[in-house]
């Protein structure tokens, strides 16, 4: 199983994805829009979320400890430290 | 032997984290070419008498004057020509730069020299912060060149929160060798790694 973490509008929420294949960044962004629109992401329900909301977002992929599945982070860019 | 922690960039995030590392049994070193402007008082730890001073020097002076803590300051821009001179003795590098080019330079040096490097990063709108160790970090470019940063003071609590998490990450590495990543949002702090 894959855990998709979506950070939007200051909120960060985990959403379990029942897939066993590699999905593209484009699909991650498309799925995120759909699940937020549908109200399946606790705390993030926006029925009219624009399709291009995550176009400039970054997709990070990590494996959990002891190979406990993949974690995918969909997040805004973070260019600044200072 | 105490460690030597080098903060590269002491603006909003770097200065906040450095201030919270002042009780560590380590030499603190600051590298930043920039000067303190009055607008920086809104989002950085600098105080009014520091305006006009180099940020690295100003932070060193504030630590000495307010807390009696000694630190070292290099008021220069980090370049390929001076990385070894400035960073060679470091036991930990902290990246709080504000641009991808400087982050890449630091990352290349850390990789080549085998130095541990942790990155701190915040989004322009102040809604998300990341702490990531170099092996899992890729610098983000700005969405648009010259993009406005969260420098207006509205996001000071988020900068404080992220600075505190970065300071704790530094502490955990310095005392236990731990390397933990963190994702900081309004939902809380998600630790991983």
Interface residues (C-beta under 8 A of the other chain):
Chain A: X5 X7 X9 X10 X11 X12 X13 X43 X56 X58 X60 X62 X71 X73 X75 X76 X77 X78 X79 X80 X81 X82
Chain B: X9 X10 X11 X12 X13 X14 X32 X34 X44 X95 X96 X97 X98 X99 X100 X103 X119 X120 X121 X122 X123 X124 X125 X127 X128 X129 X130 X136 X138 X139 X140 X141 X142 X143 X147 X149 X150 X183 X185 X186 X187 X188 X190 X192
